[in-house]
């Protein structure tokens, strides 16, 4: 559960992208480790983050959230979320959301 705030206000983290996991929707659950390994590439894809804005934040961290159980997968959950925050815990002001990855 997350609190939604205006990006002009200081905030601890930011959702920068929401996407659908690639692959066959009928495929068996690949496991949390496999999906976690995919998050680095998916959440760091060109266009997910506004790189010009991000250069001002040297301690920027990118994290992904995704279905972690077989039950979620069986229910059809294939959405992943990319978040950014600062390693030092300082707030972010403004948006770091990019235009989205190239298709």
MARTI-48298 format. One record per atom (N, C-alpha, C): residue in one letter; atom name; x, y, z. Coordinates in Angstrom, 1 decimal, decimal comma. Layout:
N
["A"; "CA"; [X; Y; Z]]
...
//
This chain:
103
["X"; "N"; [0,8; -1,2; 0,0]]
["X"; "CA"; [0,0; 0,0; 0,0]]
["X"; "C"; [0,9; 1,2; 0,0]]
["X"; "N"; [0,6; 2,2; -0,8]]
["X"; "CA"; [1,4; 3,4; -1,0]]
["X"; "C"; [0,5; 4,6; -0,9]]
["X"; "N"; [1,2; 5,7; -0,4]]
["X"; "CA"; [0,5; 7,0; -0,3]]
["X"; "C"; [0,9; 7,8; -1,6]]
["X"; "N"; [-0,1; 8,3; -2,3]]
["X"; "CA"; [0,2; 9,0; -3,5]]
["X"; "C"; [0,3; 10,5; -3,2]]
["X"; "N"; [1,4; 11,1; -3,6]]
["X"; "CA"; [1,6; 12,5; -3,4]]
["X"; "C"; [1,9; 13,2; -4,7]]
["X"; "N"; [1,8; 14,5; -4,8]]
["X"; "CA"; [2,2; 15,3; -6,0]]
["X"; "C"; [3,7; 15,2; -6,1]]
["X"; "N"; [4,2; 15,1; -7,2]]
["X"; "CA"; [5,7; 15,0; -7,4]]
["X"; "C"; [6,4; 16,3; -7,1]]
["X"; "N"; [5,7; 17,4; -7,0]]
["X"; "CA"; [6,3; 18,6; -6,6]]
["X"; "C"; [6,6; 18,6; -5,1]]
["X"; "N"; [5,9; 17,8; -4,3]]
["X"; "CA"; [6,2; 17,7; -2,9]]
["X"; "C"; [7,3; 16,6; -2,7]]
["X"; "N"; [8,1; 16,8; -1,7]]
["X"; "CA"; [9,2; 15,8; -1,4]]
["X"; "C"; [8,5; 14,5; -1,1]]
["X"; "N"; [9,1; 13,4; -1,6]]
["X"; "CA"; [8,6; 12,1; -1,4]]
["X"; "C"; [9,7; 11,1; -1,3]]
["X"; "N"; [9,5; 10,0; -0,6]]
["X"; "CA"; [10,5; 9,0; -0,3]]
["X"; "C"; [10,8; 8,1; -1,4]]
["X"; "N"; [9,9; 7,9; -2,3]]
["X"; "CA"; [10,0; 7,0; -3,5]]
["X"; "C"; [9,1; 7,4; -4,5]]
["X"; "N"; [9,3; 6,8; -5,7]]
["X"; "CA"; [8,4; 7,2; -6,8]]
["X"; "C"; [8,2; 6,0; -7,8]]
["X"; "N"; [7,0; 5,8; -8,1]]
["X"; "CA"; [6,7; 4,8; -9,2]]
["X"; "C"; [7,0; 5,5; -10,5]]
["X"; "N"; [7,9; 4,9; -11,3]]
["X"; "CA"; [8,3; 5,5; -12,5]]
["X"; "C"; [7,8; 4,7; -13,7]]
["X"; "N"; [7,4; 3,4; -13,5]]
["X"; "CA"; [6,9; 2,6; -14,7]]
["X"; "C"; [6,1; 1,4; -14,2]]
["X"; "N"; [5,0; 1,1; -14,9]]
["X"; "CA"; [4,3; -0,1; -14,7]]
["X"; "C"; [4,2; -0,8; -16,0]]
["X"; "N"; [4,5; -2,1; -16,1]]
["X"; "CA"; [4,5; -2,8; -17,3]]
["X"; "C"; [4,0; -4,2; -17,1]]
["X"; "N"; [3,9; -4,9; -18,2]]
["X"; "CA"; [3,5; -6,3; -18,2]]
["X"; "C"; [4,7; -7,2; -18,5]]
["X"; "N"; [4,9; -8,2; -17,7]]
["X"; "CA"; [6,0; -9,1; -17,8]]
["X"; "C"; [6,0; -9,8; -19,2]]
["X"; "N"; [7,1; -9,8; -19,9]]
["X"; "CA"; [7,2; -10,4; -21,2]]
["X"; "C"; [7,1; -12,0; -21,1]]
["X"; "N"; [6,7; -12,6; -22,2]]
["X"; "CA"; [6,6; -14,0; -22,3]]
["X"; "C"; [5,2; -14,5; -22,5]]
["X"; "N"; [5,1; -15,8; -22,5]]
["X"; "CA"; [3,9; -16,5; -22,7]]
["X"; "C"; [3,0; -16,5; -21,5]]
["X"; "N"; [1,8; -15,9; -21,6]]
["X"; "CA"; [0,9; -15,8; -20,4]]
["X"; "C"; [0,5; -17,2; -19,9]]
["X"; "N"; [0,6; -18,2; -20,7]]
["X"; "CA"; [0,3; -19,6; -20,2]]
["X"; "C"; [1,5; -20,3; -19,6]]
["X"; "N"; [2,6; -19,7; -19,6]]
["X"; "CA"; [3,8; -20,4; -19,1]]
["X"; "C"; [3,7; -20,6; -17,6]]
["X"; "N"; [4,3; -21,7; -17,1]]
["X"; "CA"; [4,3; -21,9; -15,6]]
["X"; "C"; [5,1; -20,8; -14,9]]
["X"; "N"; [4,7; -20,6; -13,6]]
["X"; "CA"; [5,4; -19,7; -12,8]]
["X"; "C"; [6,9; -19,9; -12,8]]
["X"; "N"; [7,7; -18,9; -13,3]]
["X"; "CA"; [9,2; -19,1; -13,4]]
["X"; "C"; [9,9; -19,1; -12,0]]
["X"; "N"; [9,2; -18,6; -11,0]]
["X"; "CA"; [9,9; -18,5; -9,7]]
["X"; "C"; [10,3; -17,1; -9,4]]
["X"; "N"; [10,3; -16,8; -8,1]]
["X"; "CA"; [10,7; -15,4; -7,6]]
["X"; "C"; [12,1; -15,1; -8,0]]
["X"; "N"; [13,0; -16,0; -8,0]]
["X"; "CA"; [14,4; -15,7; -8,3]]
["X"; "C"; [14,5; -15,3; -9,8]]
["X"; "N"; [13,9; -16,0; -10,7]]
["X"; "CA"; [13,9; -15,7; -12,1]]
["X"; "C"; [13,3; -14,4; -12,4]]
["X"; "N"; [12,1; -14,1; -11,8]]
["X"; "CA"; [11,5; -12,8; -12,1]]
["X"; "C"; [12,3; -11,7; -11,5]]
["X"; "N"; [12,9; -11,9; -10,3]]
["X"; "CA"; [13,7; -10,9; -9,7]]
["X"; "C"; [14,9; -10,6; -10,6]]
["X"; "N"; [15,5; -11,6; -11,2]]
["X"; "CA"; [16,6; -11,4; -12,1]]
["X"; "C"; [16,2; -10,5; -13,3]]
["X"; "N"; [15,0; -10,6; -13,8]]
["X"; "CA"; [14,5; -9,9; -15,0]]
["X"; "C"; [14,3; -8,4; -14,6]]
["X"; "N"; [14,0; -8,1; -13,3]]
["X"; "CA"; [13,7; -6,7; -12,9]]
["X"; "C"; [14,8; -5,7; -13,3]]
["X"; "N"; [16,0; -6,1; -13,1]]
["X"; "CA"; [17,1; -5,2; -13,3]]
["X"; "C"; [17,1; -4,7; -14,8]]
["X"; "N"; [16,9; -5,6; -15,7]]
["X"; "CA"; [16,9; -5,1; -17,1]]
["X"; "C"; [15,6; -4,4; -17,4]]
["X"; "N"; [14,5; -4,9; -16,9]]
["X"; "CA"; [13,2; -4,2; -17,2]]
["X"; "C"; [13,1; -2,8; -16,6]]
["X"; "N"; [13,5; -2,6; -15,4]]
["X"; "CA"; [13,4; -1,3; -14,7]]
["X"; "C"; [14,5; -0,4; -15,1]]
["X"; "N"; [15,6; -0,9; -15,7]]
["X"; "CA"; [16,6; 0,0; -16,2]]
["X"; "C"; [16,7; 0,2; -17,7]]
["X"; "N"; [15,6; -0,2; -18,3]]
["X"; "CA"; [15,5; -0,1; -19,8]]
["X"; "C"; [15,5; 1,4; -20,1]]
["X"; "N"; [16,0; 1,8; -21,3]]
["X"; "CA"; [16,0; 3,1; -21,7]]
["X"; "C"; [14,6; 3,6; -21,8]]
["X"; "N"; [14,3; 4,8; -21,2]]
["X"; "CA"; [13,0; 5,4; -21,2]]
["X"; "C"; [12,2; 5,2; -19,9]]
["X"; "N"; [12,6; 4,3; -19,1]]
["X"; "CA"; [11,9; 4,1; -17,8]]
["X"; "C"; [12,1; 5,3; -16,9]]
["X"; "N"; [13,4; 5,7; -16,8]]
["X"; "CA"; [13,8; 6,8; -16,0]]
["X"; "C"; [14,2; 8,0; -16,8]]
["X"; "N"; [13,9; 9,2; -16,4]]
["X"; "CA"; [14,3; 10,4; -17,0]]
["X"; "C"; [15,8; 10,6; -16,7]]
["X"; "N"; [16,7; 10,2; -17,5]]
["X"; "CA"; [18,1; 10,2; -17,2]]
["X"; "C"; [18,7; 11,6; -17,0]]
["X"; "N"; [18,1; 12,6; -17,7]]
["X"; "CA"; [18,6; 13,9; -17,4]]
["X"; "C"; [18,3; 14,4; -16,0]]
["X"; "N"; [17,1; 14,1; -15,5]]
["X"; "CA"; [16,8; 14,4; -14,2]]
["X"; "C"; [17,5; 13,6; -13,1]]
["X"; "N"; [17,7; 12,3; -13,5]]
["X"; "CA"; [18,4; 11,4; -12,6]]
["X"; "C"; [19,9; 11,7; -12,3]]
["X"; "N"; [20,5; 12,4; -13,3]]
["X"; "CA"; [21,9; 12,7; -13,1]]
["X"; "C"; [22,2; 13,6; -11,9]]
["X"; "N"; [21,2; 14,3; -11,4]]
["X"; "CA"; [21,3; 15,2; -10,3]]
["X"; "C"; [21,2; 14,4; -8,9]]
["X"; "N"; [20,9; 13,1; -9,0]]
["X"; "CA"; [20,7; 12,3; -7,8]]
["X"; "C"; [21,7; 11,1; -7,9]]
["X"; "N"; [22,9; 11,3; -7,3]]
["X"; "CA"; [24,0; 10,3; -7,4]]
["X"; "C"; [23,7; 9,0; -6,7]]
["X"; "N"; [22,8; 9,0; -5,7]]
["X"; "CA"; [22,5; 7,8; -4,9]]
["X"; "C"; [21,1; 7,2; -5,3]]
["X"; "N"; [20,7; 7,4; -6,5]]
["X"; "CA"; [19,4; 6,9; -6,9]]
["X"; "C"; [19,5; 5,4; -7,0]]
["X"; "N"; [18,4; 4,7; -6,5]]
["X"; "CA"; [18,3; 3,3; -6,5]]
["X"; "C"; [17,0; 2,9; -7,3]]
["X"; "N"; [17,1; 1,9; -8,1]]
["X"; "CA"; [15,9; 1,4; -8,8]]
["X"; "C"; [15,5; 0,0; -8,3]]
["X"; "N"; [14,2; -0,2; -8,0]]
["X"; "CA"; [13,8; -1,4; -7,5]]
["X"; "C"; [12,5; -1,8; -8,3]]
["X"; "N"; [12,3; -3,1; -8,4]]
["X"; "CA"; [11,1; -3,7; -9,1]]
["X"; "C"; [10,3; -4,4; -8,1]]
["X"; "N"; [9,0; -4,4; -8,4]]
["X"; "CA"; [8,0; -5,2; -7,6]]
["X"; "C"; [7,2; -6,0; -8,7]]
["X"; "N"; [7,0; -7,3; -8,3]]
["X"; "CA"; [6,4; -8,2; -9,3]]
["X"; "C"; [5,7; -9,3; -8,6]]
["X"; "N"; [4,9; -10,2; -9,3]]
["X"; "CA"; [4,2; -11,3; -8,6]]
["X"; "C"; [5,3; -12,3; -8,0]]
["X"; "N"; [5,1; -12,6; -6,8]]
["X"; "CA"; [6,1; -13,4; -6,1]]
["X"; "C"; [5,7; -14,8; -5,7]]
["X"; "N"; [4,4; -15,1; -5,9]]
["X"; "CA"; [3,9; -16,4; -5,6]]
["X"; "C"; [3,3; -17,1; -6,8]]
["X"; "N"; [3,2; -18,4; -6,7]]
["X"; "CA"; [2,6; -19,2; -7,7]]
["X"; "C"; [1,1; -18,9; -7,8]]
["X"; "N"; [0,5; -18,6; -6,7]]
["X"; "CA"; [-0,9; -18,2; -6,6]]
["X"; "C"; [-1,2; -16,9; -7,4]]
["X"; "N"; [-0,4; -15,9; -7,2]]
["X"; "CA"; [-0,5; -14,7; -7,9]]
["X"; "C"; [-0,4; -14,9; -9,5]]
["X"; "N"; [0,6; -15,7; -9,8]]
["X"; "CA"; [0,8; -16,0; -11,2]]
["X"; "C"; [-0,4; -16,8; -11,8]]
["X"; "N"; [-0,9; -17,8; -11,1]]
["X"; "CA"; [-2,0; -18,6; -11,5]]
["X"; "C"; [-3,3; -17,7; -11,7]]
["X"; "N"; [-3,4; -16,6; -10,9]]
["X"; "CA"; [-4,5; -15,7; -11,0]]
["X"; "C"; [-4,3; -14,7; -12,1]]
["X"; "N"; [-3,2; -14,8; -12,9]]
["X"; "CA"; [-3,0; -14,0; -14,1]]
["X"; "C"; [-2,3; -12,7; -13,8]]
["X"; "N"; [-1,7; -12,5; -12,6]]
["X"; "CA"; [-0,9; -11,3; -12,3]]
["X"; "C"; [0,4; -11,4; -13,1]]
["X"; "N"; [0,6; -10,4; -14,0]]
["X"; "CA"; [1,8; -10,3; -14,8]]
["X"; "C"; [2,4; -8,9; -14,8]]
["X"; "N"; [1,8; -8,0; -13,9]]
["X"; "CA"; [2,3; -6,6; -13,9]]
["X"; "C"; [3,5; -6,5; -13,0]]
["X"; "N"; [4,4; -5,7; -13,5]]
["X"; "CA"; [5,6; -5,3; -12,6]]
["X"; "C"; [5,6; -3,8; -12,5]]
["X"; "N"; [6,3; -3,4; -11,4]]
["X"; "CA"; [6,3; -2,0; -11,1]]
["X"; "C"; [7,8; -1,6; -10,9]]
["X"; "N"; [8,2; -0,4; -11,4]]
["X"; "CA"; [9,5; 0,1; -11,2]]
["X"; "C"; [9,5; 1,3; -10,3]]
["X"; "N"; [10,2; 1,3; -9,2]]
["X"; "CA"; [10,3; 2,4; -8,3]]
["X"; "C"; [11,7; 2,9; -8,2]]
["X"; "N"; [11,8; 4,2; -7,8]]
["X"; "CA"; [13,1; 4,8; -7,5]]
["X"; "C"; [13,1; 5,4; -6,1]]
["X"; "N"; [14,2; 5,4; -5,5]]
["X"; "CA"; [14,4; 6,1; -4,2]]
["X"; "C"; [15,8; 6,4; -4,0]]
["X"; "N"; [16,2; 7,0; -2,9]]
["X"; "CA"; [17,6; 7,4; -2,7]]
["X"; "C"; [18,2; 6,5; -1,6]]
["X"; "N"; [19,4; 6,0; -1,9]]
["X"; "CA"; [20,1; 5,2; -0,9]]
["X"; "C"; [20,2; 5,8; 0,5]]
["X"; "N"; [20,4; 7,1; 0,5]]
["X"; "CA"; [20,6; 7,8; 1,7]]
["X"; "C"; [19,3; 8,2; 2,5]]
["X"; "N"; [18,2; 7,9; 1,8]]
["X"; "CA"; [16,9; 8,1; 2,5]]
["X"; "C"; [16,4; 9,5; 2,3]]
["X"; "N"; [17,1; 10,4; 1,6]]
["X"; "CA"; [16,7; 11,8; 1,4]]
["X"; "C"; [15,5; 11,7; 0,4]]
["X"; "N"; [14,6; 12,7; 0,5]]
["X"; "CA"; [13,4; 12,7; -0,3]]
["X"; "C"; [13,8; 13,1; -1,8]]
["X"; "N"; [12,9; 12,8; -2,7]]
["X"; "CA"; [13,0; 13,2; -4,1]]
["X"; "C"; [11,9; 14,3; -4,3]]
["X"; "N"; [12,3; 15,3; -5,0]]
["X"; "CA"; [11,4; 16,3; -5,4]]
["X"; "C"; [11,3; 16,4; -6,9]]
["X"; "N"; [10,2; 16,4; -7,5]]
["X"; "CA"; [10,1; 16,4; -8,9]]
["X"; "C"; [9,9; 15,0; -9,4]]
["X"; "N"; [9,7; 14,8; -10,7]]
["X"; "CA"; [9,5; 13,5; -11,3]]
["X"; "C"; [10,8; 13,0; -11,9]]
["X"; "N"; [11,0; 11,7; -11,8]]
["X"; "CA"; [12,1; 11,0; -12,5]]
["X"; "C"; [11,5; 10,0; -13,5]]
["X"; "N"; [10,2; 10,1; -13,8]]
["X"; "CA"; [9,6; 9,2; -14,7]]
["X"; "C"; [10,0; 9,5; -16,1]]
["X"; "N"; [10,4; 8,6; -16,9]]
["X"; "CA"; [10,8; 8,8; -18,3]]
["X"; "C"; [9,6; 8,6; -19,2]]
["X"; "N"; [9,8; 8,7; -20,5]]
["X"; "CA"; [8,6; 8,5; -21,4]]
["X"; "C"; [8,2; 7,1; -21,6]]
["X"; "N"; [8,9; 6,1; -21,0]]
["X"; "CA"; [8,5; 4,7; -21,2]]
["X"; "C"; [9,5; 4,1; -22,1]]
["X"; "N"; [9,7; 2,8; -22,0]]
["X"; "CA"; [10,7; 2,1; -22,8]]
["X"; "C"; [10,3; 2,0; -24,3]]
["X"; "N"; [11,3; 2,0; -25,1]]
["X"; "CA"; [11,0; 1,9; -26,6]]
["X"; "C"; [10,4; 0,5; -26,8]]
["X"; "N"; [9,4; 0,5; -27,7]]
["X"; "CA"; [8,7; -0,8; -28,0]]
["X"; "C"; [9,5; -1,6; -29,0]]
//
